[in-house]
Amino acid sequence: MSQTFWEIDSVDGQPAVAAPQPEPEQPSAPEPLAVSADDFTALEERIVRAVELVKRERQLRAAAEERAAIAESQLTEQSPVVEQLRDEIRALRSERDQVRQRVERLLAQLDALEL
């Protein structure tokens, strides 16, 4: 039988703490909730595990944020290099096209001499 923290049963299966019954003549104070040491220990362990989980998740988040900041700074540093390399590629392609045209002209001149 699944029980919640508030549904603690005694050994005989009866509720350990009955709901307070107000007396018509006198208001009665609610009875204190009886919690066994095992239940309290189990609750304490669950709270400790939850706290540890939150701490670990915060550490992982901080590490991820640090890695993201490092990656962003590296990207910022590398952007000028990337632009320079793109410009160089454009220049080399342009130079290649010019060389190709010159070679084609030279070959055309050689073909004209052979005829």
C-alpha positions, 0 to 999 in steps of 0.5 A: 500500500502506497502511503504519503507522509501524512497517511502514516498507519500504525502496526495494525493498519489503523491510522496512527493519528485520528483527525481531531474531533472538535468538541461542541462545548470546548474548542480542542487544540489539534493533536500533534502529528506522530511521525516515526523516526524511520519516516523522519529519517526517510524524509531527511534523506530525500531532502538531502538528496534534493539539495545535493541534486540542486547543488550539482545542477547549479555547478553544471550550469555554471560550468556550461555558462563558463564554456559558453563564455569561453566559446563566445570570446574565441568566436569574437577573436576568430571573426577577424581571421575568418574575414581575412581568410575569406578575403584572401580566398576571393583574391586568389580566385580572382587571380586564378581567373586572370591567370586562366584567361592569360593562359587561354590567350597565349594558347590561342596565339600559339594555335594561330602561329601553327596554322 
